[in-house]
Amino acid sequence: MPTAKLPILQTAIFTALILAAASMAAQSAESLSPVETLINLPRPLVIGHRGYNQIAPENTLPSFKLAKMAGADMVELDYYHAKDGRLVCIHDDVLDRTTDAIARWGEKGTRISARAGDALCSLDAGAWFDKKNAGLHLPSYTGTRLPTLAESLDLIQDGNMTLIHHKEGDAGTCLKLLREKKLVNKVIVQSFEWDYLKDFHNLDTNQVLGALGPLWGRNGKQLKDEEKVLDQSWVDEIKSIGARVAVWNNQITRESVDYAHKQGLKVWVYTINDPGMANKMLDLGADGIITDNTSIMWRTIAIRNSAVGNPR
């Protein structure tokens, strides 16, 4: 082969390799779901806990909307099954704290599962917030209703992503709703009930799941505080049930987070509202902060990133 042609051939080969690598990278990016793309960002995520519940009543559409406006990467909510099977957003398993159920129905301790969805969604879920925050010059939320999970998803998923906290009920019902709305792996589902997560993973191995911890007990035994610290055994168990995110309180260590990362898991922490604690968690390598105050967490991260040589 004439030597004059070697540079041309080498250039052609080099160009082909570059194009092949670019094609593979593009295919890899296309293969990631929206949720996988988000959780693999090289920065910590800020997740609005029950929406933006410091300035609007938790688990309501106004709270979810404000979390979106404040730039939360994801909006977290809680859901229960109503008596008729509808999925309704509320945190507590009884209605007393955040609705007017006592005044409306004259009974205390009414469980979510005791009433049908229409009855639950007729309750006022904002007046308690107005009373609690009287004098702070916040907008009035009296008359705000409990939303269903379906309408909450419609609001949040229009430009954002939902972190769904399962509180009670079977995995199949939630998965059915996600499939109907074509939202499988466009949201994350988390729970303290790890058997629920196992069931969900068995029904759909693609859906990204978060394992909430620490658990109250393990192997039938109540745990001491020191046993609730995230460690290798917890990470191994989380991975074994098919979850991809360990969602923990502030009982994490640098070693446990590093081990989780080696196992392909992310670590998020809750519920962090103090900048000092947020920085401590980020120093330990946490990948996400669940917070009641989205704006404060973004400010904390911005100040942190302005420090010279701080990669997170």
Steps between C-alpha positions, in 0.01 A plus 500: 500500500647839404604702805320811371168330560573412866401840648174492305427148621590587858275806487212292363543239773523767771188674367310171489595425861388846614166464320450152644571625853262793455232268368542265796480793742185629333341156510594468868343837580186410307471173690480676836152577629421857613536395863831322441630807320401717795641285778830464316563873478844592643352722770274459804127506438259721693167329567196687633357314800118484473543778247616831648331445833654793686301747292196294393299215654681169456387247241278744314513626144610853603791350697605286203476798264717718726766229529515489121525879479785495754694263276473172689646214298220277625182555699433247775149402608327233710201288407248264659219285366150634559214263582405475131860440391579848375849623585488822702792722602540553874778425748323383816291185515223696674337824388514709819817708457474633145128503417169617643372142536424541872292814443338354190415154627518537877744217553865470592754255370329426170737290292553570131382149412167559676370753246454498124713715276230758422437557871870537575555742213211718620685579824669834562875433516612863522320671787722331763805647327354851502426470871847366578674780308276791590700821499762387247322677212481185287220456245181342631463132420164445665288292265796307352402137454680169541615396152501155350831349395382511139438876494820562696698312236331701226621822664850395604595302192427799281862612504623324813524157664321340792643308791204285606504392864284193545340498843254215476358250251616264226758563228277397211256788540771765485671330207167480312459877535855564383448279197172669413674837509813367324711606798693182576857609569401863461444511877665332799304292750626470858377327814591393852326171419774308327269209419297747295817595313577135435151452360534811284835385366358157418215662309724740306877472520550827309342734753755679719420450869620661821532311828414724794684442822600441761234247585351474849601137523684227319450123506225545756720698738469866596818683407717722717610837364848375416350216295309748285812656349527432129769235454609232255236252615219752447635585154523133404141443612376805311669378184356150547141628497554680171518859628744746346496774764558480875284776649626546857495745787824669609642170632740445212878474479754572231584129487137394453441757227818396318395135525152583368655678203719199425184289498334736253266659757432865576455634854246771583440644846189642669364735631776760489410865555813629674788618276760366744349152496462516122871575462586216736293257293655624176847465651415135560411461133118512508352518150174671593342715769130467584390827657199701616666815365618464141633856475719471811659181366575656162657799677707263714627314196574824313709634788671165534586489130642851513773379734828454315576139420170359630372252238153461659 
